[in-house]
Structures are given as C-alpha cells and as structure tokens.
C-alpha cells in the first residue's frame, strides 16, 4: 500500500495546476459561466498542445499512452478550475468509443484528429432527460442502400456546442442500438444550447439527417455495449475531475471560515459552520478514495466494474453535496454568479445528470457485485 | 499509488507464509470465532477464552506489537511486518489491536511515548505480550466528553498517591489486571495543568468494581476509596497529563486505523438471498437492492478511511483530520445501517441470532448503533477535533500526534 503519487505524477499535477492558474483563472471562468459560454476554442487548442486530449490513447493514434492514474491526476487539477470544454467528452469518452468500436480506418482517421483537437467528437446517447440506460435511446435510424437516415432529438447533449461531429446512439428497425458518426454540419443537424441551472448542455436534433452506412461505429445493434464499455473506462477520469472540484471547494470554503466574521468572531468558530465543513470533507474524501482506488484497479488490469460505478455515484453525489455544504457556509455571497462557488454549483448539477445519476450507478454497482435473478 | 495490501517483497512473502500458516494452525477449531469487536456484549466465555489465548500466543511471539523493541514485549520488526500481520489477521476478521478485549491498543503506545525507561521495562512486556488486561478508566459521572473535568483525585503522600473518586462506563464483563487512569493531581491547579496518568494495579485495596448494564453490553463503575498507588506508577510527569492525553486521545479518536473490513453487507445479502416474499427472494426486490447499494457505498468509505489512517500512521505522516473524520462518519454510518437493516428485514432484524458472531448479528448492529455514538467522546467532540485539525476558523492547523 502506498498513497503517494509518483514523481512523474507530481510533475503532471504541477504542470496542470500552473496551467489552470495561468489560463483558466476563476475571474475568467465566472464570467464565462455567467454568459454560458463554456466552449473556449483557444483554451481547447492550448490543452491539445499540452497533450491532454487522448491521454489514454495509444501513441500510434496520436495519444499519450499514459496510465489511468496519470490521466486522473491531470483531470483532478482541471476540475479545480473547473476547466470547461470537451476535454473529457471528446478527449476521453469519444476517443475510447472510437478506439473500442472503430475499424482500423476509422481509428486512423478520427483518433489523431481527436487527440490533436481538430476534431471534437461528442457522444449523443440518450434522448430523454429523465432516466438513463439503453431504453432512453429513441432516435431512429433507417437504412436505404448505403445511406442511413436519422430522425430524433437528443434532449441533453453535454459539450455539444463545440462539436465537429457526434457519436449518435440510434435505434434501428430491428430495435437494436447502434452508434453512428454524424458530421455536425450535415443538413438536418441542429444544436440548441439550453439555458437554465446547467452549463455546456444542448439539445441536438437530427431531422432526416443522411449519413453513409460506413459511418457506423462498431457492429449494428452493438451500440449500447460499445458505449457502456467505453464509458466504464472513461468514467473514473471524469470522477477525478469532480474530485478536483470538491478539493477546490473545500479549500476556499475553509479559507472563508477564516476570513468572514459574524457576531464578532470568525464564522469558523461556530460549531454549526464547522459541521458543514466536516460533511463537505467526507463527501470529498469518499469520492477521492473510491476514484483513485478504481483508477489503480484499471491500471492493474483488475476487475473494476463495481468500483467504476461506485466512484461515479460517490463523485457525482460528492460534488453536488460539496456545493450544498459550501453554500451553507457562504450564505448570500456564495450565490453571486461572480463567486467561484456558483461555477461549481451549476456544473455539479449538470454533471450529476451526465452519464447517469448516482442512483443509476449505485444500481449498476450492486448488479456488478450481486447479479440479480 | 498502490492499494494492494497483499503484495510483498521476497522477504515479506516468506514472512506472510509463516504468519498465514501460524494463523491457520491457531484458528483450527475456532473458525466460528473469527470476527473481532472492540468488546463482546454477549459475555461469551468460549469466545473470551479463545481471544485471550490467541492474544497471548501472538504476544509471546512479539506479534501483538510487532514494531515495539523486544525488551518491551514486541518483536523489533518493520512497518512491512506490521502490514503483513494486520492483513493476515484480517482474513479472519481480526486485527492486532482488538484481538483480546483490552485497551492495550491505546495504553501501550502511550507508555512507549511517555513512560520512563524503568516504567517501560516494567509495564510494557506483560501488556504487549497479551498477558494482562488493561482498562482505560477516563469517564466519570461529571466528565464524559469533557474529560479534562476529571474529579478523581490523586494526592501525593510520601512515596504514594492516594486516589479517591469514581470512574464509570469502562471495561467489560470480566475483571482487569490494571487500570490506566486519568487523575487530578492538583485540585487547585488550572484546568489542563492539573492532571496526570496513573497505571494502577487493579488488585490494590480500596478498588471496587461494579457492573453497569448498558445498551452496548456490560460496562463497569470503578470506585477508588483511599487507594494507595506507588508514585513510580505516574506516567509522563505530574500535572503533565493533558499532554499525555494528546497521544492517548488520538488513538481513541480514530487515529489508529485498521485494514479489516466490515462483514455486515455480505450477511445482509446472504439473508436476502435466502428469504423469499411472495415466491421471490428479497435480493431481487429493487428497493432492497437500493438500500444495499447505500450501505455498500458507506461501508466501503469507512473501510477506505480506516486504511488511509493506518497507512499515514505507520509511514509516520499521521493524517491531520482523518481520525476525527473517520470516527464521526463511521458512527453515523452504523446508526444509519441500523435503520437500513430494519427496512430490509423488518422485525427479524431486532431478534438476536446467537448462531453467528455478534459482529454479524443484525440485532447487535442496530442496538449498538445509538449506543456507540458517544464511546470515547461524542460525535460533537469528533467534529470539534476535526475543526482544529483542518484549520476551520483558525489560522493554524493542529497537527496529529505521532502514535507509532
């Protein structure tokens, strides 16, 4: 047992932390989140330049071929900002889907472009807001000759705004789910950003969109399995991002208890304020411990399914709760959109839903440990 | 990072083989007594003698406190040996510090830190070898969490201290050999500067021990009536007791860590597989599965916190707030699990099952839920300590003391 990072990981961490400070300072992010402009092409290009897209991908496809723990360490720092943009959704999740399901030609064409940041490929999976799972794939796909025609609306697509292409989950005539690569500029594709207590989420419509049959990624009818397998690889990296966010919230919350005075003393002297910090720390640490153990399991090639879903539940719930407890400590000032807590609060609610809620993942964890009848 | 508790260097592989074989040999015929709790609430004589025996056998090899020097009853081994021993014992649901129902786990490390050479040589070997039972006696009728409000007086008289007062809610159902007591040595002194620690042989005249029947099982009241304790049994210097308490309380407040796991989820699942309602096993009920999911998440967190504290402790970088955080969380989890068990198995959960060890017994889990919320200080003291360690509302963060 050893809970220390390696020297290389300490270096990755420092480079990422310095990058966040220089390129994504809080003052900038609060403005961007307030305006709901969270896709920042210049920032994304710099991230690509640092090699943080496709960190898990093999070098032959333009990736960095790093370990899960290495990648997690970087994403934790990105989460502290939190750096917005499709670093995870394209650079980790979509890359993994293409890697796992794509033909050699598709991999050669797509992966280097994803890793270089020229292609931003965004998974568009469920059609509905409520619920998660294969049953939420409703967009239809009919084939005529060599052409597939897509019809449907993906209600909530995370990071759709900057997309150059989508990995769209569709339902074929036989009821099976498949994944199809759809160009963002194909006629019939419409991206409408949502407003509300969420960020970086758009509705994406596919209205009679025609794509060549060769755009199928993986076998027809095997789309959910492809997505699910890739998601299981990718999710712990997203969890590390949320852990970083929790860490940042914890630190600025503790700092605030040492600055803000009320009733003639620092608010941190009040035991009820202290209690909020205790709860915050528990949510942060439980997400952190589950996530890093899972990243390690993946690196070791150990069975990690239960840990993956546990981490997602703990990290989504943890991020959400960290914000809630921080709000209790900050009171009024924490509700100002120019306060960093608001950036996190909005994102925490968004990511609570992204790729399945904590309840969904808890069930997956129990299913992995104790398969039902 | 490496979360593997079982991967060793070649030298440790050999040691692990030795320990594993030794444990197999010594657990033979007693496999049903495998789980350890801090204390037994069932006054189970078979279990008690087995655990005392196992403690003594481990102690004879110096394995109860493997990192202690041999002259103090340890084995002079490394932290890696400690890990091996702990992980091998945890295969039986046991751990070194709880193996034989005494508070040696706290008292011995405090003695190592604060005892004089002479005291260490006299007191440590029998404790570390598991030969004697030591109780810590801190709580008094008027001082629970506020342990510094100690009213038991120890007044110097020649070569002795004369002890008068009362301790409550200590020990277990069988008598101790020694009492590790916080006493007030300067009744007119300032708070925190008037306390000392005494190592009191339990057979001294004037000591009366009386059972108390509590929610968690049998505990005791200990009365001191003009008990003469040799002054050489004062540990850590007169009126220096609050500093000594720092080491002591860190260990009591979750700073010791452990590598074992809580077996209750597996038993819940087993129950739910074997019990059918309307022809369907409970384990297929989605509501039950959701409750089990919540239990797993929380128990895994408790286990991970425990391992993290253990690791930090033994690499001598004690985790600042880990102990207090763990202790608060673990007790709340236990309380919540009590309610969850009732939700899953209804009134069945309130009937003791003497066919299993109490650690696995649902009734025990439920009954000890509220009962263990305050042992060694309330949830509120845990959170207070957390605040000090994490620097909430204060510029300086209090450090965790070294307890190895």
Interface residues (C-beta under 8 A of the other chain):
Chain A: X1 X2 X3 X4 X5 X69 X254 X257 X258 X265 X266 X267 X268 X269 X270 X271 X273 X274 X275 X277 X278 X281 X282 X285 X286 X289 X290 X292 X293 X295 X296 X297 X300 X310 X313 X314 X359 X362 X363 X365 X366 X369 X370 X372 X373
Chain B: X1 X2 X3 X4 X5 X83 X269 X280 X281 X283 X284 X286 X289 X290 X292 X293 X294 X296 X297 X300 X301 X304 X305 X307 X308 X311 X312 X321 X325 X328 X329 X380 X383 X384 X386 X387 X390 X391 X392 X393 X394 X395
